[in-house]
Amino acid sequence: MKLYTEEQVREAYLSGMYVTVSFEEMLQRLSPIELPTDEEIEKEASNFEKKYRTTTYEKSAHVIGAKWMRDKIQGGNQ
């Protein structure tokens, strides 16, 4: 699944109004949003834990929340 910002979609749409561009060409002009992997989420949570001296519980909540949100964005049912 590829995700795009509203600004990117708007730009692609507006560029198509003035020039005859196929839908596929418009998509190629966009840069998809990259969602983090499990490993990247864990790494960022560890860095946050060290920087702000949070508890293991807070780190776990951060990881669970970040993975849940990523899965929802991807269309997961979890």
PDB file of N, CA, C and O in Angstrom:
ATOM      1  N   MET A   1       0.841  -1.175   0.000  1.00  0.00           N
ATOM      2  CA  MET A   1       0.000   0.000   0.000  1.00  0.00           C
ATOM      3  C   MET A   1       0.884   1.234   0.000  1.00  0.00           C
ATOM      4  O   MET A   1       1.863   1.302   0.743  1.00  0.00           O
ATOM      5  N   LYS A   2       0.543   2.205  -0.827  1.00  0.00           N
ATOM      6  CA  LYS A   2       1.276   3.460  -0.862  1.00  0.00           C
ATOM      7  C   LYS A   2       0.376   4.553  -0.317  1.00  0.00           C
ATOM      8  O   LYS A   2      -0.818   4.590  -0.613  1.00  0.00           O
ATOM      9  N   LEU A   3       0.946   5.435   0.471  1.00  0.00           N
ATOM     10  CA  LEU A   3       0.208   6.548   1.049  1.00  0.00           C
ATOM     11  C   LEU A   3       0.810   7.862   0.560  1.00  0.00           C
ATOM     12  O   LEU A   3       2.024   7.976   0.391  1.00  0.00           O
ATOM     13  N   TYR A   4      -0.044   8.841   0.339  1.00  0.00           N
ATOM     14  CA  TYR A   4       0.411  10.139  -0.126  1.00  0.00           C
ATOM     15  C   TYR A   4      -0.213  11.226   0.733  1.00  0.00           C
ATOM     16  O   TYR A   4      -1.304  11.057   1.278  1.00  0.00           O
ATOM     17  N   THR A   5       0.492  12.340   0.846  1.00  0.00           N
ATOM     18  CA  THR A   5      -0.052  13.461   1.598  1.00  0.00           C
ATOM     19  C   THR A   5      -1.107  14.170   0.750  1.00  0.00           C
ATOM     20  O   THR A   5      -1.125  14.042  -0.474  1.00  0.00           O
ATOM     21  N   GLU A   6      -1.968  14.905   1.408  1.00  0.00           N
ATOM     22  CA  GLU A   6      -2.990  15.666   0.692  1.00  0.00           C
ATOM     23  C   GLU A   6      -2.342  16.640  -0.282  1.00  0.00           C
ATOM     24  O   GLU A   6      -2.837  16.841  -1.391  1.00  0.00           O
ATOM     25  N   GLU A   7      -1.241  17.239   0.131  1.00  0.00           N
ATOM     26  CA  GLU A   7      -0.541  18.196  -0.724  1.00  0.00           C
ATOM     27  C   GLU A   7      -0.044  17.529  -2.007  1.00  0.00           C
ATOM     28  O   GLU A   7      -0.143  18.110  -3.088  1.00  0.00           O
ATOM     29  N   GLN A   8       0.492  16.308  -1.890  1.00  0.00           N
ATOM     30  CA  GLN A   8       0.983  15.600  -3.071  1.00  0.00           C
ATOM     31  C   GLN A   8      -0.157  15.253  -4.029  1.00  0.00           C
ATOM     32  O   GLN A   8      -0.008  15.389  -5.243  1.00  0.00           O
ATOM     33  N   VAL A   9      -1.270  14.815  -3.502  1.00  0.00           N
ATOM     34  CA  VAL A   9      -2.418  14.471  -4.340  1.00  0.00           C
ATOM     35  C   VAL A   9      -2.953  15.718  -5.024  1.00  0.00           C
ATOM     36  O   VAL A   9      -3.274  15.692  -6.212  1.00  0.00           O
ATOM     37  N   ARG A  10      -3.049  16.808  -4.277  1.00  0.00           N
ATOM     38  CA  ARG A  10      -3.533  18.071  -4.841  1.00  0.00           C
ATOM     39  C   ARG A  10      -2.622  18.531  -5.984  1.00  0.00           C
ATOM     40  O   ARG A  10      -3.104  18.963  -7.031  1.00  0.00           O
ATOM     41  N   GLU A  11      -1.312  18.435  -5.779  1.00  0.00           N
ATOM     42  CA  GLU A  11      -0.351  18.842  -6.804  1.00  0.00           C
ATOM     43  C   GLU A  11      -0.504  17.983  -8.058  1.00  0.00           C
ATOM     44  O   GLU A  11      -0.492  18.495  -9.177  1.00  0.00           O
ATOM     45  N   ALA A  12      -0.647  16.688  -7.862  1.00  0.00           N
ATOM     46  CA  ALA A  12      -0.812  15.792  -9.004  1.00  0.00           C
ATOM     47  C   ALA A  12      -2.109  16.095  -9.747  1.00  0.00           C
ATOM     48  O   ALA A  12      -2.142  16.101 -10.978  1.00  0.00           O
ATOM     49  N   TYR A  13      -3.164  16.343  -9.001  1.00  0.00           N
ATOM     50  CA  TYR A  13      -4.464  16.645  -9.609  1.00  0.00           C
ATOM     51  C   TYR A  13      -4.391  17.942 -10.406  1.00  0.00           C
ATOM     52  O   TYR A  13      -4.837  18.001 -11.551  1.00  0.00           O
ATOM     53  N   LEU A  14      -3.833  18.968  -9.800  1.00  0.00           N
ATOM     54  CA  LEU A  14      -3.761  20.259 -10.472  1.00  0.00           C
ATOM     55  C   LEU A  14      -2.854  20.205 -11.698  1.00  0.00           C
ATOM     56  O   LEU A  14      -3.137  20.862 -12.700  1.00  0.00           O
ATOM     57  N   SER A  15      -1.786  19.445 -11.636  1.00  0.00           N
ATOM     58  CA  SER A  15      -0.898  19.350 -12.797  1.00  0.00           C
ATOM     59  C   SER A  15      -1.620  18.660 -13.953  1.00  0.00           C
ATOM     60  O   SER A  15      -1.339  18.943 -15.118  1.00  0.00           O
ATOM     61  N   GLY A  16      -2.538  17.766 -13.640  1.00  0.00           N
ATOM     62  CA  GLY A  16      -3.293  17.067 -14.674  1.00  0.00           C
ATOM     63  C   GLY A  16      -4.350  17.938 -15.324  1.00  0.00           C
ATOM     64  O   GLY A  16      -4.828  17.615 -16.412  1.00  0.00           O
ATOM     65  N   MET A  17      -4.728  19.041 -14.679  1.00  0.00           N
ATOM     66  CA  MET A  17      -5.757  19.919 -15.237  1.00  0.00           C
ATOM     67  C   MET A  17      -5.229  20.719 -16.417  1.00  0.00           C
ATOM     68  O   MET A  17      -6.000  21.091 -17.302  1.00  0.00           O
ATOM     69  N   TYR A  18      -3.941  20.987 -16.446  1.00  0.00           N
ATOM     70  CA  TYR A  18      -3.366  21.840 -17.481  1.00  0.00           C
ATOM     71  C   TYR A  18      -2.645  21.053 -18.569  1.00  0.00           C
ATOM     72  O   TYR A  18      -2.431  21.556 -19.672  1.00  0.00           O
ATOM     73  N   VAL A  19      -2.281  19.843 -18.257  1.00  0.00           N
ATOM     74  CA  VAL A  19      -1.556  19.005 -19.194  1.00  0.00           C
ATOM     75  C   VAL A  19      -2.242  17.642 -19.210  1.00  0.00           C
ATOM     76  O   VAL A  19      -2.661  17.137 -18.169  1.00  0.00           O
ATOM     77  N   THR A  20      -2.348  17.068 -20.368  1.00  0.00           N
ATOM     78  CA  THR A  20      -2.948  15.745 -20.450  1.00  0.00           C
ATOM     79  C   THR A  20      -1.929  14.734 -19.928  1.00  0.00           C
ATOM     80  O   THR A  20      -0.935  14.432 -20.588  1.00  0.00           O
ATOM     81  N   VAL A  21      -2.196  14.225 -18.740  1.00  0.00           N
ATOM     82  CA  VAL A  21      -1.297  13.281 -18.080  1.00  0.00           C
ATOM     83  C   VAL A  21      -2.135  12.085 -17.645  1.00  0.00           C
ATOM     84  O   VAL A  21      -3.236  12.242 -17.119  1.00  0.00           O
ATOM     85  N   SER A  22      -1.609  10.909 -17.868  1.00  0.00           N
ATOM     86  CA  SER A  22      -2.343   9.724 -17.441  1.00  0.00           C
ATOM     87  C   SER A  22      -2.279   9.596 -15.918  1.00  0.00           C
ATOM     88  O   SER A  22      -1.404  10.166 -15.266  1.00  0.00           O
ATOM     89  N   PHE A  23      -3.204   8.852 -15.382  1.00  0.00           N
ATOM     90  CA  PHE A  23      -3.235   8.621 -13.944  1.00  0.00           C
ATOM     91  C   PHE A  23      -1.928   7.979 -13.482  1.00  0.00           C
ATOM     92  O   PHE A  23      -1.395   8.344 -12.434  1.00  0.00           O
ATOM     93  N   GLU A  24      -1.414   7.034 -14.248  1.00  0.00           N
ATOM     94  CA  GLU A  24      -0.158   6.361 -13.887  1.00  0.00           C
ATOM     95  C   GLU A  24       1.007   7.348 -13.854  1.00  0.00           C
ATOM     96  O   GLU A  24       1.871   7.264 -12.982  1.00  0.00           O
ATOM     97  N   GLU A  25       1.028   8.276 -14.798  1.00  0.00           N
ATOM     98  CA  GLU A  25       2.095   9.284 -14.805  1.00  0.00           C
ATOM     99  C   GLU A  25       1.983  10.195 -13.584  1.00  0.00           C
ATOM    100  O   GLU A  25       2.992  10.587 -12.999  1.00  0.00           O
ATOM    101  N   MET A  26       0.750  10.528 -13.206  1.00  0.00           N
ATOM    102  CA  MET A  26       0.567  11.343 -12.012  1.00  0.00           C
ATOM    103  C   MET A  26       1.092  10.615 -10.782  1.00  0.00           C
ATOM    104  O   MET A  26       1.768  11.219  -9.949  1.00  0.00           O
ATOM    105  N   LEU A  27       0.788   9.316 -10.657  1.00  0.00           N
ATOM    106  CA  LEU A  27       1.264   8.551  -9.505  1.00  0.00           C
ATOM    107  C   LEU A  27       2.781   8.478  -9.470  1.00  0.00           C
ATOM    108  O   LEU A  27       3.375   8.485  -8.392  1.00  0.00           O
ATOM    109  N   GLN A  28       3.403   8.407 -10.614  1.00  0.00           N
ATOM    110  CA  GLN A  28       4.865   8.338 -10.655  1.00  0.00           C
ATOM    111  C   GLN A  28       5.507   9.628 -10.157  1.00  0.00           C
ATOM    112  O   GLN A  28       6.641   9.612  -9.677  1.00  0.00           O
ATOM    113  N   ARG A  29       4.798  10.731 -10.266  1.00  0.00           N
ATOM    114  CA  ARG A  29       5.323  12.015  -9.790  1.00  0.00           C
ATOM    115  C   ARG A  29       5.266  12.142  -8.272  1.00  0.00           C
ATOM    116  O   ARG A  29       5.935  12.997  -7.691  1.00  0.00           O
ATOM    117  N   LEU A  30       4.478  11.303  -7.637  1.00  0.00           N
ATOM    118  CA  LEU A  30       4.307  11.365  -6.192  1.00  0.00           C
ATOM    119  C   LEU A  30       5.335  10.494  -5.485  1.00  0.00           C
ATOM    120  O   LEU A  30       5.824   9.515  -6.048  1.00  0.00           O
ATOM    121  N   SER A  31       5.654  10.851  -4.267  1.00  0.00           N
ATOM    122  CA  SER A  31       6.555  10.056  -3.429  1.00  0.00           C
ATOM    123  C   SER A  31       5.731   9.436  -2.308  1.00  0.00           C
ATOM    124  O   SER A  31       5.152  10.163  -1.501  1.00  0.00           O
ATOM    125  N   PRO A  32       5.666   8.111  -2.242  1.00  0.00           N
ATOM    126  CA  PRO A  32       4.853   7.500  -1.185  1.00  0.00           C
ATOM    127  C   PRO A  32       5.449   7.722   0.201  1.00  0.00           C
ATOM    128  O   PRO A  32       6.659   7.877   0.362  1.00  0.00           O
ATOM    129  N   ILE A  33       4.572   7.732   1.188  1.00  0.00           N
ATOM    130  CA  ILE A  33       4.990   7.835   2.579  1.00  0.00           C
ATOM    131  C   ILE A  33       5.466   6.455   3.017  1.00  0.00           C
ATOM    132  O   ILE A  33       4.784   5.460   2.772  1.00  0.00           O
ATOM    133  N   GLU A  34       6.602   6.387   3.648  1.00  0.00           N
ATOM    134  CA  GLU A  34       7.133   5.123   4.132  1.00  0.00           C
ATOM    135  C   GLU A  34       6.763   4.951   5.598  1.00  0.00           C
ATOM    136  O   GLU A  34       7.092   5.796   6.431  1.00  0.00           O
ATOM    137  N   LEU A  35       6.084   3.866   5.907  1.00  0.00           N
ATOM    138  CA  LEU A  35       5.723   3.573   7.295  1.00  0.00           C
ATOM    139  C   LEU A  35       6.852   2.783   7.956  1.00  0.00           C
ATOM    140  O   LEU A  35       7.542   2.013   7.287  1.00  0.00           O
ATOM    141  N   PRO A  36       7.044   2.968   9.255  1.00  0.00           N
ATOM    142  CA  PRO A  36       8.154   2.311   9.941  1.00  0.00           C
ATOM    143  C   PRO A  36       7.939   0.806  10.113  1.00  0.00           C
ATOM    144  O   PRO A  36       6.809   0.325  10.207  1.00  0.00           O
ATOM    145  N   THR A  37       9.048   0.086  10.151  1.00  0.00           N
ATOM    146  CA  THR A  37       9.019  -1.348  10.429  1.00  0.00           C
ATOM    147  C   THR A  37       8.967  -1.554  11.941  1.00  0.00           C
ATOM    148  O   THR A  37       9.135  -0.605  12.707  1.00  0.00           O
ATOM    149  N   ASP A  38       8.733  -2.798  12.366  1.00  0.00           N
ATOM    150  CA  ASP A  38       8.752  -3.120  13.796  1.00  0.00           C
ATOM    151  C   ASP A  38      10.092  -2.748  14.411  1.00  0.00           C
ATOM    152  O   ASP A  38      10.153  -2.210  15.517  1.00  0.00           O
ATOM    153  N   GLU A  39      11.166  -3.041  13.684  1.00  0.00           N
ATOM    154  CA  GLU A  39      12.512  -2.764  14.200  1.00  0.00           C
ATOM    155  C   GLU A  39      12.738  -1.264  14.378  1.00  0.00           C
ATOM    156  O   GLU A  39      13.335  -0.838  15.367  1.00  0.00           O
ATOM    157  N   GLU A  40      12.264  -0.468  13.425  1.00  0.00           N
ATOM    158  CA  GLU A  40      12.427   0.985  13.529  1.00  0.00           C
ATOM    159  C   GLU A  40      11.626   1.549  14.697  1.00  0.00           C
ATOM    160  O   GLU A  40      12.089   2.457  15.387  1.00  0.00           O
ATOM    161  N   ILE A  41      10.442   1.023  14.917  1.00  0.00           N
ATOM    162  CA  ILE A  41       9.628   1.463  16.053  1.00  0.00           C
ATOM    163  C   ILE A  41      10.327   1.130  17.360  1.00  0.00           C
ATOM    164  O   ILE A  41      10.406   1.973  18.254  1.00  0.00           O
ATOM    165  N   GLU A  42      10.836  -0.090  17.481  1.00  0.00           N
ATOM    166  CA  GLU A  42      11.556  -0.516  18.696  1.00  0.00           C
ATOM    167  C   GLU A  42      12.781   0.368  18.946  1.00  0.00           C
ATOM    168  O   GLU A  42      13.044   0.769  20.079  1.00  0.00           O
ATOM    169  N   LYS A  43      13.521   0.664  17.883  1.00  0.00           N
ATOM    170  CA  LYS A  43      14.728   1.481  18.015  1.00  0.00           C
ATOM    171  C   LYS A  43      14.382   2.884  18.499  1.00  0.00           C
ATOM    172  O   LYS A  43      15.032   3.405  19.405  1.00  0.00           O
ATOM    173  N   GLU A  44      13.365   3.496  17.904  1.00  0.00           N
ATOM    174  CA  GLU A  44      12.962   4.839  18.307  1.00  0.00           C
ATOM    175  C   GLU A  44      12.449   4.861  19.746  1.00  0.00           C
ATOM    176  O   GLU A  44      12.712   5.803  20.494  1.00  0.00           O
ATOM    177  N   ALA A  45      11.716   3.816  20.124  1.00  0.00           N
ATOM    178  CA  ALA A  45      11.219   3.736  21.501  1.00  0.00           C
ATOM    179  C   ALA A  45      12.381   3.619  22.483  1.00  0.00           C
ATOM    180  O   ALA A  45      12.350   4.220  23.557  1.00  0.00           O
ATOM    181  N   SER A  46      13.396   2.853  22.122  1.00  0.00           N
ATOM    182  CA  SER A  46      14.577   2.712  22.983  1.00  0.00           C
ATOM    183  C   SER A  46      15.314   4.038  23.115  1.00  0.00           C
ATOM    184  O   SER A  46      15.745   4.411  24.207  1.00  0.00           O
ATOM    185  N   ASN A  47      15.455   4.745  22.005  1.00  0.00           N
ATOM    186  CA  ASN A  47      16.117   6.053  22.036  1.00  0.00           C
ATOM    187  C   ASN A  47      15.327   7.032  22.908  1.00  0.00           C
ATOM    188  O   ASN A  47      15.911   7.793  23.680  1.00  0.00           O
ATOM    189  N   PHE A  48      14.008   7.007  22.782  1.00  0.00           N
ATOM    190  CA  PHE A  48      13.147   7.873  23.580  1.00  0.00           C
ATOM    191  C   PHE A  48      13.268   7.528  25.061  1.00  0.00           C
ATOM    192  O   PHE A  48      13.328   8.410  25.918  1.00  0.00           O
ATOM    193  N   GLU A  49      13.303   6.222  25.345  1.00  0.00           N
ATOM    194  CA  GLU A  49      13.409   5.758  26.732  1.00  0.00           C
ATOM    195  C   GLU A  49      14.709   6.250  27.367  1.00  0.00           C
ATOM    196  O   GLU A  49      14.712   6.695  28.515  1.00  0.00           O
ATOM    197  N   LYS A  50      15.809   6.171  26.622  1.00  0.00           N
ATOM    198  CA  LYS A  50      17.103   6.617  27.142  1.00  0.00           C
ATOM    199  C   LYS A  50      17.147   8.131  27.308  1.00  0.00           C
ATOM    200  O   LYS A  50      17.643   8.645  28.312  1.00  0.00           O
ATOM    201  N   LYS A  51      16.621   8.839  26.307  1.00  0.00           N
ATOM    202  CA  LYS A  51      16.687  10.299  26.336  1.00  0.00           C
ATOM    203  C   LYS A  51      15.843  10.892  27.461  1.00  0.00           C
ATOM    204  O   LYS A  51      16.275  11.825  28.139  1.00  0.00           O
ATOM    205  N   TYR A  52      14.650  10.355  27.658  1.00  0.00           N
ATOM    206  CA  TYR A  52      13.732  10.933  28.639  1.00  0.00           C
ATOM    207  C   TYR A  52      13.597  10.101  29.904  1.00  0.00           C
ATOM    208  O   TYR A  52      12.775  10.401  30.770  1.00  0.00           O
ATOM    209  N   ARG A  53      14.408   9.055  30.004  1.00  0.00           N
ATOM    210  CA  ARG A  53      14.426   8.182  31.188  1.00  0.00           C
ATOM    211  C   ARG A  53      13.027   7.708  31.566  1.00  0.00           C
ATOM    212  O   ARG A  53      12.606   7.812  32.718  1.00  0.00           O
ATOM    213  N   THR A  54      12.327   7.190  30.579  1.00  0.00           N
ATOM    214  CA  THR A  54      10.987   6.676  30.828  1.00  0.00           C
ATOM    215  C   THR A  54      11.063   5.256  31.369  1.00  0.00           C
ATOM    216  O   THR A  54      12.120   4.626  31.349  1.00  0.00           O
ATOM    217  N   THR A  55       9.949   4.770  31.846  1.00  0.00           N
ATOM    218  CA  THR A  55       9.904   3.408  32.383  1.00  0.00           C
ATOM    219  C   THR A  55       9.722   2.405  31.247  1.00  0.00           C
ATOM    220  O   THR A  55       9.374   2.774  30.125  1.00  0.00           O
ATOM    221  N   THR A  56       9.960   1.148  31.554  1.00  0.00           N
ATOM    222  CA  THR A  56       9.747   0.086  30.584  1.00  0.00           C
ATOM    223  C   THR A  56       8.279   0.027  30.181  1.00  0.00           C
ATOM    224  O   THR A  56       7.955  -0.257  29.028  1.00  0.00           O
ATOM    225  N   TYR A  57       7.402   0.294  31.127  1.00  0.00           N
ATOM    226  CA  TYR A  57       5.964   0.313  30.839  1.00  0.00           C
ATOM    227  C   TYR A  57       5.641   1.395  29.805  1.00  0.00           C
ATOM    228  O   TYR A  57       4.896   1.147  28.857  1.00  0.00           O
ATOM    229  N   GLU A  58       6.201   2.591  29.988  1.00  0.00           N
ATOM    230  CA  GLU A  58       5.955   3.687  29.047  1.00  0.00           C
ATOM    231  C   GLU A  58       6.507   3.356  27.661  1.00  0.00           C
ATOM    232  O   GLU A  58       5.892   3.672  26.643  1.00  0.00           O
ATOM    233  N   LYS A  59       7.677   2.716  27.638  1.00  0.00           N
ATOM    234  CA  LYS A  59       8.257   2.304  26.361  1.00  0.00           C
ATOM    235  C   LYS A  59       7.339   1.295  25.681  1.00  0.00           C
ATOM    236  O   LYS A  59       7.089   1.401  24.481  1.00  0.00           O
ATOM    237  N   SER A  60       6.837   0.324  26.428  1.00  0.00           N
ATOM    238  CA  SER A  60       5.955  -0.692  25.864  1.00  0.00           C
ATOM    239  C   SER A  60       4.679  -0.061  25.311  1.00  0.00           C
ATOM    240  O   SER A  60       4.199  -0.446  24.245  1.00  0.00           O
ATOM    241  N   ALA A  61       4.136   0.907  26.040  1.00  0.00           N
ATOM    242  CA  ALA A  61       2.924   1.586  25.584  1.00  0.00           C
ATOM    243  C   ALA A  61       3.194   2.342  24.285  1.00  0.00           C
ATOM    244  O   ALA A  61       2.359   2.357  23.380  1.00  0.00           O
ATOM    245  N   HIS A  62       4.353   2.961  24.204  1.00  0.00           N
ATOM    246  CA  HIS A  62       4.743   3.696  22.989  1.00  0.00           C
ATOM    247  C   HIS A  62       4.828   2.731  21.801  1.00  0.00           C
ATOM    248  O   HIS A  62       4.303   3.015  20.725  1.00  0.00           O
ATOM    249  N   VAL A  63       5.483   1.607  22.002  1.00  0.00           N
ATOM    250  CA  VAL A  63       5.661   0.616  20.931  1.00  0.00           C
ATOM    251  C   VAL A  63       4.312   0.059  20.491  1.00  0.00           C
ATOM    252  O   VAL A  63       4.032  -0.019  19.295  1.00  0.00           O
ATOM    253  N   ILE A  64       3.489  -0.322  21.440  1.00  0.00           N
ATOM    254  CA  ILE A  64       2.176  -0.878  21.113  1.00  0.00           C
ATOM    255  C   ILE A  64       1.339   0.146  20.350  1.00  0.00           C
ATOM    256  O   ILE A  64       0.705  -0.187  19.349  1.00  0.00           O
ATOM    257  N   GLY A  65       1.339   1.385  20.823  1.00  0.00           N
ATOM    258  CA  GLY A  65       0.566   2.435  20.160  1.00  0.00           C
ATOM    259  C   GLY A  65       1.056   2.730  18.755  1.00  0.00           C
ATOM    260  O   GLY A  65       0.254   2.896  17.836  1.00  0.00           O
ATOM    261  N   ALA A  66       2.371   2.795  18.583  1.00  0.00           N
ATOM    262  CA  ALA A  66       2.933   3.091  17.262  1.00  0.00           C
ATOM    263  C   ALA A  66       2.632   1.967  16.266  1.00  0.00           C
ATOM    264  O   ALA A  66       2.295   2.230  15.112  1.00  0.00           O
ATOM    265  N   LYS A  67       2.753   0.728  16.712  1.00  0.00           N
ATOM    266  CA  LYS A  67       2.462  -0.405  15.823  1.00  0.00           C
ATOM    267  C   LYS A  67       0.972  -0.457  15.489  1.00  0.00           C
ATOM    268  O   LYS A  67       0.603  -0.759  14.355  1.00  0.00           O
ATOM    269  N   TRP A  68       0.120  -0.165  16.464  1.00  0.00           N
ATOM    270  CA  TRP A  68      -1.317  -0.166  16.236  1.00  0.00           C
ATOM    271  C   TRP A  68      -1.688   0.885  15.186  1.00  0.00           C
ATOM    272  O   TRP A  68      -2.459   0.613  14.265  1.00  0.00           O
ATOM    273  N   MET A  69      -1.126   2.091  15.342  1.00  0.00           N
ATOM    274  CA  MET A  69      -1.431   3.173  14.402  1.00  0.00           C
ATOM    275  C   MET A  69      -0.914   2.836  13.008  1.00  0.00           C
ATOM    276  O   MET A  69      -1.611   3.070  12.020  1.00  0.00           O
ATOM    277  N   ARG A  70       0.274   2.302  12.916  1.00  0.00           N
ATOM    278  CA  ARG A  70       0.827   1.929  11.610  1.00  0.00           C
ATOM    279  C   ARG A  70      -0.069   0.891  10.930  1.00  0.00           C
ATOM    280  O   ARG A  70      -0.349   0.987   9.735  1.00  0.00           O
ATOM    281  N   ASP A  71      -0.513  -0.103  11.708  1.00  0.00           N
ATOM    282  CA  ASP A  71      -1.383  -1.149  11.162  1.00  0.00           C
ATOM    283  C   ASP A  71      -2.720  -0.574  10.716  1.00  0.00           C
ATOM    284  O   ASP A  71      -3.271  -1.014   9.707  1.00  0.00           O
ATOM    285  N   LYS A  72      -3.252   0.402  11.450  1.00  0.00           N
ATOM    286  CA  LYS A  72      -4.515   1.031  11.058  1.00  0.00           C
ATOM    287  C   LYS A  72      -4.343   1.804   9.761  1.00  0.00           C
ATOM    288  O   LYS A  72      -5.222   1.766   8.901  1.00  0.00           O
ATOM    289  N   ILE A  73      -3.236   2.499   9.607  1.00  0.00           N
ATOM    290  CA  ILE A  73      -2.965   3.250   8.383  1.00  0.00           C
ATOM    291  C   ILE A  73      -2.884   2.290   7.196  1.00  0.00           C
ATOM    292  O   ILE A  73      -3.361   2.600   6.105  1.00  0.00           O
ATOM    293  N   GLN A  74      -2.279   1.130   7.416  1.00  0.00           N
ATOM    294  CA  GLN A  74      -2.139   0.147   6.341  1.00  0.00           C
ATOM    295  C   GLN A  74      -3.456  -0.586   6.059  1.00  0.00           C
ATOM    296  O   GLN A  74      -3.555  -1.326   5.081  1.00  0.00           O
ATOM    297  N   GLY A  75      -4.448  -0.384   6.898  1.00  0.00           N
ATOM    298  CA  GLY A  75      -5.733  -1.035   6.677  1.00  0.00           C
ATOM    299  C   GLY A  75      -5.897  -2.341   7.415  1.00  0.00           C
ATOM    300  O   GLY A  75      -6.758  -3.149   7.068  1.00  0.00           O
ATOM    301  N   GLY A  76      -5.083  -2.556   8.427  1.00  0.00           N
ATOM    302  CA  GLY A  76      -5.182  -3.782   9.225  1.00  0.00           C
ATOM    303  C   GLY A  76      -6.425  -3.802  10.075  1.00  0.00           C
ATOM    304  O   GLY A  76      -6.993  -2.754  10.383  1.00  0.00           O
ATOM    305  N   ASN A  77      -6.851  -4.988  10.455  1.00  0.00           N
ATOM    306  CA  ASN A  77      -8.055  -5.142  11.278  1.00  0.00           C
ATOM    307  C   ASN A  77      -7.722  -5.313  12.743  1.00  0.00           C
ATOM    308  O   ASN A  77      -8.618  -5.594  13.540  1.00  0.00           O
ATOM    309  N   GLN A  78      -6.505  -5.159  13.118  1.00  0.00           N
ATOM    310  CA  GLN A  78      -6.112  -5.395  14.499  1.00  0.00           C
ATOM    311  C   GLN A  78      -6.323  -4.181  15.347  1.00  0.00           C
ATOM    312  O   GLN A  78      -6.041  -4.209  16.545  1.00  0.00           O
TER     313      GLN A  78
END
